[in-house]
Structure formats: C-alpha cells, structure tokens
Amino acid sequence: MPSTVIVNARLVNEGREFESDLKIENGRIAKIAAQIRPGADDKVIDAGGRWLMPGMIDDQVHFREPGLTHKGDIATESAAAVAGGLTSFMEMPNTKPPTLNAEALEAKYAIARGRAWGNHGFYMGASNDNLADIQRTDPKATPGVKVFMGASTGNMLVDNPETLDAIFRDTPVPIITHCEDTPMINANQERYRAQYGDEIPVKFHPDIRSREACIKSTRLALELATRHGTRLHVLHISTADELALFKAGPLADKDGKRLKRITAETCVHFLRFQREDYERLGNFIKCNPAIKDGSDRQALIKALADDVIDVLATDHAPHTLEEKSQTDYAKAPGGLPLVQFALVAALELVHEKKSSRARIVQKFAHAPAQLFDVAERGFLREGYWADLVLVEDEPFTVRREDVLSKCGYSPFEGTTFQSRVAATWVNGRMAWNGEQLVGTPRGERLTFDR
C-alpha cells in the first residue's frame, strides 16, 4: 500500500484542535507532526485547513442482515456509513435468525467479510432461553450482549425476572440495554386504539411509548447492574427524567482507565427532532424509544456537555418506504436511516455554539472505543489504524437522490447542514472522496483488548 501524507490539516483529537500533518503507512497512522516531508513515492493530500478527525464508531446500528435484506444489508448500510464519516459499526442481534449463540455470531462475521465498507463488531443477543450461550460468550468475539428490556421482535424480549437477573450476574462482556416497559406501552396503545382505531395519529407516539415506560425500565436495569457490579450501557436515552439516574463525569481518565461501570448513550435524532416535528415528518421520525419534547432535547444536549451522556450513536434502523408510509399506527415500523448524515447533524451543535468539535469526537469516536475495549481505533494516535474523516465547513442540503441506504430516503431530506464529509479513510485507504465511494469494501473485524 503506498504511503499517504495529509498536509495542512486541523486535527481534532483527545480534547484538542491543532494544525498538523499526518502520515499513513501500511494502513496505520505512522506519524503526526507539524510538518512532514513526503517521500518521493508518497501520495500527498492537501487538507487545505479542513478538519481531520478519527473515524466515528457507531455502537448501535441495525443493518438488517441476515433475513431482513429488503430493508438494508451490510454492504449498502456500511457504504452509507463511510460516506458519513462512520468507519466502524457495532450491529444489533435482532436479525432473522437472531444472533443468540456463537455459531450465529460467527455467521454474521462471515457475511460481512469482503462486503462491509467499515470495520465491524456484532452483538450477542439475549432471550429468555439462551442464558448458557451468554455465559459461554468469548469476550474477544463481541462488543457486548444486547438485552431488550422493552418491546422487541421475535423471542428477544427478556421478561423473565430470574433470567434477567442471571444475565446481569453472569455476562462476561458489557451489557447494553433497550429500556422501555412493555406492559405500560401496551396499555397506553390500547387506550389510544379505543379512541382512534388502527389509525392512531403518530403524534401520540411519545405518549404511547411514554417517558414513564422508559424511566421504569431504566431504573430496573440500573438496579440489576448495581447489585451485580455489571458493566452496563443504556442505549438511546430519550428523556430528561432518565438523566438524573446517571453520574456526571468523564468515562475514562487521561491514561484511558475507565471510571464508570454504568454509562449512558443518546442518539443524533434526539438532538435534532422534537414532538412538534411529527406533524411535518410523521412516521419518518417514528422510532423506539420515541422522540419526545423540546425540553428533553435541550436536556440531552446539556447532558452531552456535562458528561452525563457518555456516547453518541445513531440507532440506524432502515425500513422500506412502503412500510413507513402505512397509516395503521401499529404496522408502521419504528426506526430511522441515519448513518450517512449523523456526523454532520451532530456537528450542527458546534455551529449553534452548543458543543465543540472535540466533544463530538469524544462522544462519537473516543468513548465507544474506550467503553467496548476496541483495539487501536477511535483516536488519532501513531500506530493506530488510519480510520479518518476529513470534514469541511461547507453547507449542503440533503437530497433523496444522494441517500446510499437501501431504503432510499432520509428524515433529513431538505435539511441544510453547515458541514460536509470531504473524505473518509478505512484502514488507511480512502473509501469516500466526498462525492462517491472509492475502491472496494475493506472493513475489518473489530478486535477487543480484553
């Protein structure tokens, strides 16, 4: 692989923004210095003062393969991800078949080999009847075990109290949870169905999948984790109320040692949308848990700044346009395609003076690497893999024809963002040149330092 020298860049890394050059050799970052003299055979890229960041690590995506590939697949969704500056992803187990044992886990890695544009890890799933498989999980094989403590598809809702307790007691890897209380959601939905029949207006989605359902389930997860000393990561926090349950402070110290065993995540859509947007976007922002009030949105933005929220992710979950267009509330699925525009959506907080580039990089790159023990990724460090994203502050407007996800639409259509992704490198090779994909998929299986 020829060496590449990126010159005249403004690096964003580990709390700093600084001017520097960066050299890539054999897929890794070979040197970071104020001035690097290129060799005769080096490829030189002039960043022209644009922002060079570590590639983002998305710890929560649904890429729909195997079994749901009419919605998306590993190739199409990872292509959209690298176009958005997301160079690594961790994919969820609720596929068909679900990822409930080591054999299913390895089968997903085999599917991704040679087809994933980004680096990848796959979660083991939990059910009411696979405790033995969870107990035998190889800590180096998966970022964690996903526990649906709320509504899910198939048999992946863990609602047996004894099983749930044992999973928190015995899991050898971090537990990640979807926290919503199913009985409360079902009761809420029946009340609205009694009034509206099948065509419940989607604006009531945050009342059906209510904040009370989130809070009750999150409290249970934290109680179990505290009792057993579990490493717990609560996904997609959507309410201001839940934030009081988590501790403020950095995820890790300056040497990378983790300071928290219980962590929280929110998603880009909770920072950009609020209840009033259902009138305009309807099912296109229907997701689980639900997007809630403007006050929740503002509280989540502040929680990022205060280090109450540790990780920023997407929960990318594409559905077909036909599925999203259904008027039957219960049949219209929840989930948004987000990976292609998630980073630039997050960077809007910088342009709005509500965050900094360094903080976005911390939450979207450094923290996922630290939390899941990802080896040699998530930072701009000499010797680390060269997963990079170059961002320029140039406005662009999202158009449907630009969407790379198989579903072919985005909730951000018509939105003008103030930054765009000018290039993405995965393992030292350019994968996106700002206009189109470059080369072939070269994502690698993530490794975990455990």
RODO-2510 file (C-alpha; in nm, 4 decimals, decimal comma):
residues 450
     n   res          X          Y          Z
     1     m     0,0000     0,0000     0,0000
     2     p     0,1525     0,3384    -0,0953
     3     s     0,2049     0,5846     0,1868
     4     t    -0,0171     0,8912     0,2130
     5     v     0,0676     1,2253     0,3713
     6     i    -0,2186     1,4575     0,4618
     7     v    -0,0847     1,8106     0,4966
     8     n    -0,2310     2,1398     0,6214
     9     a    -0,4969     1,9706     0,8336
    10     r    -0,6634     2,0868     1,1528
    11     l    -0,6701     1,7790     1,3737
    12     v    -0,9402     1,7176     1,6340
    13     n    -0,8314     1,4609     1,8887
    14     e    -0,8371     1,3965     2,2650
    15     g    -0,9781     1,7349     2,3581
    16     r    -0,7516     1,9384     2,1287
    17     e    -0,7847     2,1175     1,7960
    18     f    -0,4477     2,1847     1,6323
    19     e    -0,2771     2,2266     1,2962
    20     s    -0,0740     1,9268     1,1880
    21     d     0,0215     1,6851     0,9118
    22     l    -0,0455     1,3114     0,9313
    23     k     0,1237     1,0219     0,7516
    24     i    -0,0357     0,6866     0,6728
    25     e     0,1794     0,3766     0,6176
    26     n     0,0583     0,0185     0,5821
    27     g    -0,2916     0,1135     0,6904
    28     r    -0,1822     0,2805     1,0135
    29     i    -0,1018     0,6293     1,1354
    30     a     0,2764     0,6403     1,1058
    31     k     0,3399     0,9988     1,2131
    32     i     0,1620     1,3091     1,3399
    33     a     0,3747     1,6245     1,3280
    34     a     0,3585     1,9935     1,2495
    35     q     0,5376     1,9350     0,9210
    36     i     0,6027     1,6026     0,7491
    37     r     0,8270     1,5890     0,4446
    38     p     0,6665     1,3499     0,1945
    39     g     0,8757     1,0820     0,0320
    40     a     0,9193     1,0654    -0,3429
    41     d     0,6543     0,7947    -0,3768
    42     d     0,4101     0,9255    -0,1160
    43     k     0,0642     1,0377    -0,2147
    44     v     0,0087     1,3911    -0,0841
    45     i    -0,3360     1,5231     0,0064
    46     d    -0,3667     1,8910     0,0926
    47     a    -0,6399     1,9231     0,3556
    48     g    -0,6492     2,2974     0,2982
    49     g    -0,7232     2,3722     0,6621
    50     r    -1,0141     2,1304     0,6841
    51     w    -1,0859     1,9297     0,9987
    52     l    -0,9262     1,5838     1,0262
    53     m    -1,0830     1,3576     1,2882
    54     p    -1,0723     0,9911     1,3856
    55     g    -1,3414     0,7962     1,2051
    56     m    -1,6582     0,7740     1,4096
    57     i    -1,7503     0,4463     1,5834
    58     d    -2,1250     0,3858     1,5847
    59     d    -2,2081     0,1478     1,8686
    60     q    -2,5716     0,0963     1,7667
    61     v    -2,6882     0,0078     1,4157
    62     h    -2,9377    -0,2301     1,2580
    63     f    -2,8031    -0,3282     0,9146
    64     r    -3,0782    -0,5923     0,8641
    65     e    -2,8694    -0,8876     0,7529
    66     p    -2,9449    -1,1759     0,7599
    67     g    -3,3153    -1,2134     0,6973
    68     l    -3,4361    -0,8550     0,6508
    69     t    -3,2339    -0,7510     0,3493
    70     h    -3,5279    -0,5922     0,1692
    71     k    -3,4761    -0,3059     0,4168
    72     g    -3,0952    -0,2888     0,4066
    73     d    -2,7874    -0,5067     0,4167
    74     i    -2,4316    -0,4910     0,5447
    75     a    -2,2943    -0,3706     0,2098
    76     t    -2,5444    -0,0908     0,1464
    77     e    -2,5680     0,0413     0,5019
    78     s    -2,1924     0,0331     0,5659
    79     a    -2,1452     0,2240     0,2394
    80     a    -2,3809     0,4931     0,3695
    81     a    -2,1895     0,4919     0,6979
    82     v    -1,8448     0,5573     0,5482
    83     a    -1,9966     0,8303     0,3293
    84     g    -2,0987     0,9886     0,6585
    85     g    -1,7587     0,9511     0,8268
    86     l    -1,8524     0,6451     1,0350
    87     t    -1,5652     0,3994     0,9893
    88     s    -1,6640     0,1322     1,2436
    89     f    -2,0010    -0,0036     1,3494
    90     m    -2,1476    -0,2418     1,6057
    91     e    -2,4543    -0,4182     1,4760
    92     m    -2,7563    -0,5450     1,6640
    93     p    -2,8669    -0,9083     1,7074
    94     n    -3,2372    -0,8815     1,6170
    95     t    -3,1991    -1,0172     1,2648
    96     k    -3,3531    -1,3359     1,1203
    97     p    -3,2320    -1,5622     1,2653
    98     p    -3,1401    -1,3642     1,5756
    99     t    -2,7815    -1,3751     1,6997
   100     l    -2,8339    -1,5891     2,0092
   101     n    -2,5320    -1,8210     2,0070
   102     a    -2,1689    -1,8323     1,8995
   103     e    -2,2499    -2,0028     1,5698
   104     a    -2,4935    -1,7282     1,4653
   105     l    -2,2413    -1,4650     1,5722
   106     e    -1,9645    -1,6129     1,3572
   107     a    -2,2072    -1,6493     1,0672
   108     k    -2,2625    -1,2727     1,0703
   109     y    -1,8894    -1,2061     1,0660
   110     a    -1,8652    -1,4377     0,7656
   111     i    -2,1418    -1,2450     0,5869
   112     a    -1,9564    -0,9171     0,6447
   113     r    -1,6197    -1,0405     0,5205
   114     g    -1,5330    -0,8604     0,1990
   115     r    -1,8684    -0,6765     0,1905
   116     a    -1,8512    -0,4298     0,4813
   117     w    -1,7115    -0,0883     0,3942
   118     g    -1,6461    -0,0188     0,7616
   119     n    -1,4898    -0,2118     1,0468
   120     h    -1,7449    -0,4168     1,2327
   121     g    -1,8448    -0,5949     1,5502
   122     f    -2,1648    -0,7873     1,6125
   123     y    -2,3523    -0,8114     1,9409
   124     m    -2,4659    -1,1314     2,1011
   125     g    -2,8363    -1,1196     2,1801
   126     a    -3,0236    -1,2257     2,4917
   127     s    -3,3525    -1,4116     2,5179
   128     n    -3,5430    -1,5917     2,7895
   129     d    -3,3796    -1,9218     2,6939
   130     n    -3,0148    -1,8660     2,5895
   131     l    -2,8502    -1,7995     2,9265
   132     a    -2,5992    -2,0815     2,8779
   133     d    -2,4872    -1,9344     2,5450
   134     i    -2,4414    -1,5931     2,7074
   135     q    -2,2369    -1,7434     2,9891
   136     r    -2,0069    -1,9072     2,7300
   137     t    -1,9595    -1,5883     2,5254
   138     d    -1,5993    -1,5239     2,4208
   139     p    -1,5157    -1,1688     2,5376
   140     k    -1,2973    -1,1185     2,2307
   141     a    -1,5734    -1,2171     1,9871
   142     t    -1,8296    -0,9433     2,0501
   143     p    -1,8534    -0,5885     2,1852
   144     g    -2,1297    -0,6941     2,4251
   145     v    -2,4626    -0,8623     2,4931
   146     k    -2,7784    -0,6791     2,3903
   147     v    -3,0721    -0,7136     2,6275
   148     f    -3,4122    -0,5891     2,5147
   149     m    -3,5769    -0,4872     2,8426
   150     g    -3,8641    -0,3480     2,6419
   151     a    -4,0518    -0,4288     2,3254
   152     s    -3,8702    -0,6289     2,0592
   153     t    -3,9331    -0,8654     1,7729
   154     g    -3,9390    -1,2446     1,7874
   155     n    -3,8219    -1,4002     2,1114
   156     m    -3,5694    -1,1323     2,2082
   157     l    -3,7747    -0,9626     2,4793
   158     v    -3,6226    -1,0722     2,8100
   159     d    -3,9088    -1,0510     3,0587
   160     n    -3,8348    -1,3470     3,2850
   161     p    -3,7091    -1,1899     3,6107
   162     e    -3,4881    -1,4849     3,7068
   163     t    -3,3282    -1,4990     3,3626
   164     l    -3,2738    -1,1245     3,3579
   165     d    -3,1055    -1,1379     3,6983
   166     a    -2,8789    -1,4218     3,5857
   167     i    -2,7789    -1,2411     3,2668
   168     f    -2,6691    -0,9364     3,4670
   169     r    -2,4874    -1,1639     3,7102
   170     d    -2,3017    -1,3842     3,4618
   171     t    -2,2413    -1,1956     3,1364
   172     p    -1,8646    -1,1818     3,0657
   173     v    -1,8920    -0,8712     2,8419
   174     p    -2,0681    -0,5362     2,8760
   175     i    -2,4479    -0,5451     2,8710
   176     i    -2,6250    -0,2943     2,6511
   177     t    -2,9940    -0,2408     2,7046
   178     h    -3,3019    -0,1101     2,5315
   179     c    -3,5098     0,0146     2,8232
   180     e    -3,8864     0,0538     2,7841
   181     d    -4,1547    -0,1167     2,9905
   182     t    -4,3693    -0,3294     2,7578
   183     p    -4,6857    -0,3616     2,9747
   184     m    -4,7038     0,0167     3,0102
   185     i    -4,6617     0,0645     2,6335
   186     n    -4,9293    -0,1940     2,5556
   187     a    -5,1747    -0,0346     2,7975
   188     n    -5,1115     0,3106     2,6507
   189     q    -5,1632     0,1840     2,2980
   190     e    -5,4924     0,0176     2,3846
   191     r    -5,6232     0,3450     2,5288
   192     y    -5,5458     0,5269     2,2051
   193     r    -5,6792     0,2405     1,9939
   194     a    -6,0109     0,2644     2,1785
   195     q    -6,0359     0,6262     2,0620
   196     y    -5,8815     0,6148     1,7132
   197     g    -5,8931     0,2517     1,5987
   198     d    -5,5990     0,1435     1,3806
   199     e    -5,5229     0,4942     1,2541
   200     i    -5,3788     0,6406     1,5714
   201     p    -5,2094     0,9724     1,4804
   202     v    -4,8338     0,9267     1,5010
   203     k    -4,8069     1,2473     1,7045
   204     f    -4,9179     1,0353     2,0016
   205     h    -4,6174     0,8031     1,9639
   206     p    -4,4260     0,9710     2,2522
   207     d    -4,7330     0,9278     2,4729
   208     i    -4,7716     0,5591     2,3866
   209     r    -4,4010     0,4839     2,4229
   210     s    -4,4009     0,7135     2,7188
   211     r    -4,1328     0,8643     2,9368
   212     e    -4,2735     0,6654     3,2294
   213     a    -4,2121     0,3416     3,0365
   214     c    -3,8519     0,4484     2,9763
   215     i    -3,7891     0,5521     3,3353
   216     k    -3,9326     0,2341     3,4892
   217     s    -3,7230     0,0055     3,2687
   218     t    -3,4051     0,2116     3,3061
   219     r    -3,4389     0,2049     3,6850
   220     l    -3,4644    -0,1743     3,6734
   221     a    -3,1525    -0,2054     3,4571
   222     l    -2,9518     0,0186     3,6891
   223     e    -3,0716    -0,1688     3,9964
   224     l    -2,9609    -0,5019     3,8488
   225     a    -2,6268    -0,3630     3,7343
   226     t    -2,5569    -0,2037     4,0717
   227     r    -2,6438    -0,5238     4,2558
   228     h    -2,4153    -0,7397     4,0421
   229     g    -2,1394    -0,4908     3,9556
   230     t    -2,2226    -0,5266     3,5869
   231     r    -2,0741    -0,3131     3,3114
   232     l    -2,3969    -0,1645     3,1792
   233     h    -2,4505     0,0705     2,8852
   234     v    -2,8035     0,2076     2,8492
   235     l    -2,8852     0,2874     2,4885
   236     h    -3,0772     0,5762     2,3302
   237     i    -3,1735     0,7822     2,6342
   238     s    -3,4649     0,9987     2,5179
   239     t    -3,5925     1,1798     2,8284
   240     a    -3,4661     1,4457     3,0644
   241     d    -3,6042     1,2403     3,3534
   242     e    -3,3649     0,9482     3,2973
   243     l    -3,0586     1,1713     3,3090
   244     a    -3,0885     1,2085     3,6855
   245     l    -3,0194     0,8353     3,7179
   246     f    -2,6658     0,8645     3,5758
   247     k    -2,3476     1,0157     3,7167
   248     a    -2,1734     1,3097     3,5560
   249     g    -1,8043     1,2866     3,4832
   250     p    -1,5572     1,1552     3,2279
   251     l    -1,5793     0,7985     3,1037
   252     a    -1,2046     0,7411     3,1456
   253     d    -0,9017     0,9141     3,2963
   254     k    -0,6105     1,0566     3,0977
   255     d    -0,4483     0,7126     3,0838
   256     g    -0,7619     0,5534     2,9405
   257     k    -0,8691     0,3752     3,2587
   258     r    -1,2488     0,3533     3,2770
   259     l    -1,4051     0,5488     3,5612
   260     k    -1,7662     0,4343     3,5111
   261     r    -1,9256     0,0900     3,5102
   262     i    -2,2693     0,2284     3,4200
   263     t    -2,2874     0,4531     3,1149
   264     a    -2,5491     0,6263     2,9031
   265     e    -2,5930     0,6941     2,5335
   266     t    -2,8192     0,9160     2,3300
   267     c    -2,8747     0,9342     1,9547
   268     v    -2,8438     1,2053     1,6953
   269     h    -3,2161     1,2188     1,6209
   270     f    -3,2972     1,3028     1,9834
   271     l    -3,0730     1,6086     1,9452
   272     r    -3,2280     1,7299     1,6181
   273     f    -3,6012     1,6493     1,6391
   274     q    -3,8799     1,7041     1,8929
   275     r    -4,2538     1,6431     1,9375
   276     e    -4,3664     1,9205     1,7016
   277     d    -4,1816     1,7532     1,4119
   278     y    -4,4315     1,4638     1,3981
   279     e    -4,6768     1,6965     1,2240
   280     r    -4,4272     1,7541     0,9440
   281     l    -4,2478     1,4175     0,9234
   282     g    -4,4932     1,1644     1,0663
   283     n    -4,3679     0,8046     1,0523
   284     f    -4,0345     0,9209     0,9135
   285     i    -3,9312     1,0096     1,2689
   286     k    -4,1209     0,7262     1,4376
   287     c    -3,8617     0,5322     1,6377
   288     n    -3,8329     0,3375     1,9616
   289     p    -3,7919     0,4888     2,2129
   290     a    -3,9865     0,7827     2,0816
   291     i    -3,8613     1,1316     2,0091
   292     k    -4,0193     1,3401     2,2862
   293     d    -4,0415     1,7054     2,3879
   294     g    -3,8244     2,0039     2,3107
   295     s    -3,7314     2,0220     2,6776
   296     d    -3,5983     1,6668     2,6565
   297     r    -3,3947     1,7603     2,3512
   298     q    -3,2374     2,0554     2,5299
   299     a    -3,1654     1,8491     2,8397
   300     l    -2,9891     1,5831     2,6314
   301     i    -2,7730     1,8444     2,4609
   302     k    -2,6721     1,9792     2,8030
   303     a    -2,6075     1,6254     2,9287
   304     l    -2,3536     1,5774     2,6491
   305     a    -2,1718     1,8882     2,7659
   306     d    -2,1873     1,7798     3,1315
   307     d    -2,0584     1,4250     3,0653
   308     v    -2,3790     1,2675     3,1901
   309     i    -2,4240     1,1200     2,8423
   310     d    -2,1101     0,9256     2,7534
   311     v    -2,1712     0,8127     2,3938
   312     l    -2,3432     0,9497     2,0850
   313     a    -2,4785     0,6983     1,8310
   314     t    -2,7395     0,6586     1,5569
   315     d    -2,9600     0,3529     1,6172
   316     h    -2,9695     0,3408     1,2362
   317     a    -3,2710     0,1235     1,1506
   318     p    -3,3947     0,1417     0,7906
   319     h    -3,7373     0,0311     0,6705
   320     t    -3,8799     0,0438     0,3203
   321     l    -4,0659     0,3498     0,2031
   322     e    -4,3785     0,1357     0,1678
   323     e    -4,3522     0,0182     0,5280
   324     k    -4,3033     0,3718     0,6570
   325     s    -4,5997     0,5021     0,4550
   326     q    -4,8600     0,2833     0,6262
   327     t    -5,1410     0,4612     0,8086
   328     d    -5,2052     0,1804     1,0565
   329     y    -5,0083     0,3011     1,3588
   330     a    -4,9189    -0,0447     1,4840
   331     k    -4,7999    -0,1646     1,1425
   332     a    -4,5819     0,1347     1,0572
   333     p    -4,2434     0,0309     1,1983
   334     g    -4,0198     0,2393     1,4211
   335     g    -3,6677     0,3193     1,3095
   336     l    -3,4738     0,5792     1,1092
   337     p    -3,1934     0,5589     0,8497
   338     l    -2,9289     0,7913     0,9934
   339     v    -2,5657     0,6846     0,9410
   340     q    -2,4958     0,8918     0,6297
   341     f    -2,5793     1,2272     0,7880
   342     a    -2,5304     1,1580     1,1595
   343     l    -2,1894     1,3210     1,1979
   344     v    -2,2836     1,6386     1,0133
   345     a    -2,6089     1,6519     1,2120
   346     a    -2,4086     1,6294     1,5345
   347     l    -2,1710     1,8994     1,4131
   348     e    -2,4667     2,1360     1,3840
   349     l    -2,4356     2,1676     1,7617
   350     v    -2,0920     2,3202     1,7026
   351     h    -2,2298     2,5730     1,4563
   352     e    -2,5091     2,6521     1,7037
   353     k    -2,2484     2,7135     1,9796
   354     k    -2,3896     2,4279     2,1878
   355     s    -2,0891     2,1981     2,1672
   356     s    -1,7347     2,1724     2,0324
   357     r    -1,5785     1,9531     1,7666
   358     a    -1,3605     1,7959     2,0324
   359     r    -1,6653     1,6975     2,2364
   360     i    -1,8432     1,5452     1,9348
   361     v    -1,5300     1,3423     1,8598
   362     q    -1,5109     1,2359     2,2241
   363     k    -1,8694     1,1080     2,2285
   364     f    -1,8776     0,9587     1,8775
   365     a    -1,5238     0,8129     1,8462
   366     h    -1,3124     0,8056     2,1621
   367     a    -1,5832     0,6962     2,4082
   368     p    -1,7152     0,3956     2,2091
   369     a    -1,3568     0,2724     2,1691
   370     q    -1,2908     0,3057     2,5428
   371     l    -1,6247     0,1659     2,6522
   372     f    -1,6029    -0,1503     2,4403
   373     d    -1,2232    -0,2011     2,4620
   374     v    -1,1815    -0,1546     2,0860
   375     a    -0,8187    -0,2149     1,9950
   376     e    -0,6210     0,0585     1,8172
   377     r    -0,9111     0,2613     1,6818
   378     g    -1,1118     0,5683     1,7763
   379     f    -0,8141     0,8054     1,8193
   380     l    -0,5554     0,9866     1,6098
   381     r    -0,2500     0,8166     1,7555
   382     e     0,0692     0,6961     1,5966
   383     g     0,0489     0,3200     1,5496
   384     y    -0,3314     0,3138     1,5459
   385     w    -0,5273     0,2122     1,2384
   386     a    -0,5803     0,5031     0,9998
   387     d    -0,9583     0,5366     1,0226
   388     l    -1,0056     0,9020     0,9394
   389     v    -1,2691     1,1518     0,8329
   390     l    -1,1990     1,4896     0,6738
   391     v    -1,4728     1,7472     0,7319
   392     e    -1,5123     2,0837     0,5663
   393     d    -1,7376     2,3661     0,6784
   394     e    -1,9309     2,3985     0,3539
   395     p    -2,3116     2,3968     0,3544
   396     f    -2,5055     2,1353     0,1638
   397     t    -2,8703     2,0310     0,1503
   398     v    -2,9720     1,6656     0,1842
   399     r    -3,1456     1,5306    -0,1261
   400     r    -3,3226     1,1981    -0,1617
   401     e    -3,1112     1,1054    -0,4638
   402     d    -2,7947     1,1288    -0,2530
   403     v    -2,9070     0,8672     0,0018
   404     l    -2,6967     0,5480    -0,0150
   405     s    -2,9024     0,3386     0,2292
   406     k    -3,1101     0,0759     0,0525
   407     c    -3,4345     0,2323     0,1778
   408     g    -3,3601     0,5380    -0,0351
   409     y    -3,4847     0,8164     0,1944
   410     s    -3,3738     1,0186     0,4961
   411     p    -3,5598     1,2100     0,7684
   412     f    -3,3091     1,4887     0,6988
   413     e    -3,4214     1,5453     0,3383
   414     g    -3,4356     1,9188     0,2696
   415     t    -3,2173     1,9975     0,5721
   416     t    -2,9150     2,2193     0,5105
   417     f    -2,6123     2,1267     0,7186
   418     q    -2,3160     2,3589     0,7662
   419     s    -2,0505     2,0868     0,7351
   420     r    -1,9947     1,8018     0,4915
   421     v    -1,7752     1,4930     0,4805
   422     a    -1,4961     1,5597     0,2291
   423     a    -1,3222     1,2209     0,2600
   424     t    -1,3173     0,9023     0,4674
   425     w    -1,0331     0,6543     0,5097
   426     v    -1,0818     0,2999     0,6433
   427     n    -0,7674     0,1101     0,7429
   428     g    -0,5568     0,3642     0,5601
   429     r    -0,7404     0,3506     0,2274
   430     m    -0,9745     0,6187     0,1027
   431     a    -1,3295     0,4814     0,0927
   432     w    -1,5207     0,8052     0,0221
   433     n    -1,3859     1,1045    -0,1711
   434     g    -1,6626     1,3482    -0,0850
   435     e    -1,8693     1,2593    -0,3882
   436     q    -1,8660     0,8813    -0,4237
   437     l    -1,7345     0,5554    -0,2846
   438     v    -1,3773     0,4680    -0,3791
   439     g    -1,2332     0,1216    -0,4354
   440     t    -1,3843    -0,1864    -0,2750
   441     p    -1,5078    -0,2678     0,0783
   442     r    -1,2102    -0,3133     0,3118
   443     g    -1,3672    -0,3106     0,6572
   444     e    -1,2090    -0,5440     0,9111
   445     r    -1,3461    -0,7325     1,2084
   446     l    -1,3051    -0,5248     1,5222
   447     t    -1,0764    -0,6667     1,7893
   448     f    -1,1225    -0,6096     2,1608
   449     d    -0,8469    -0,5676     2,4215
   450     r    -0,9934    -0,7937     2,6900
***
